[in-house]
Amino acid sequence: NESSLIDNCHAKDTLQVESKSTSHILSERPELVFHAIQTVFFGLMALSTMRFKYLWTPEMCILAGFAIGDSKTWKFLVKKFNITSELTIEIVRHTAIIIVLVILVVL
């Protein structure tokens, strides 16, 4: 009976450790959740009334800044491709930023 109790406690501890290691990027970044929800609402208002596009544009810029420049977001995305080297993640992130800037300058 004691061994089953110890096994249950160990299983619960293992489950808690696994759940912490597989957390979603938005669970650790409440500011991203806030801006994403606000962007959706401003986008819906912009679709209904064109005057609201002036509220929606800055929110889109904030989310674009998070998407392009935030290293935590890039680490999360690049780890999906089984790349864990910090140097490779930074190279991919800086390359994406340069590509976006070149596209903006050319257009």
Secondary structure as the mmCIF struct_conf table of DSSP 4:
data_model
#
loop_
_struct_conf.conf_type_id
_struct_conf.id
_struct_conf.beg_label_comp_id
_struct_conf.beg_label_asym_id
_struct_conf.beg_label_seq_id
_struct_conf.end_label_comp_id
_struct_conf.end_label_asym_id
_struct_conf.end_label_seq_id
HELX_RH_AL_P HELX_RH_AL_P1 GLU A 2 SER A 21
TURN_TY1_P TURN_TY1_P1 THR A 22 THR A 22
HELX_RH_3T_P HELX_RH_3T_P1 ILE A 25 SER A 27
BEND BEND1 GLU A 28 GLU A 28
HELX_RH_AL_P HELX_RH_AL_P2 PRO A 30 SER A 48
HELX_RH_3T_P HELX_RH_3T_P2 MET A 50 PHE A 52
HELX_RH_AL_P HELX_RH_AL_P3 LYS A 53 GLY A 69
HELX_RH_AL_P HELX_RH_AL_P4 SER A 71 LYS A 79
TURN_TY1_P TURN_TY1_P2 LYS A 80 ASN A 82
HELX_RH_AL_P HELX_RH_AL_P5 GLU A 86 VAL A 106
#
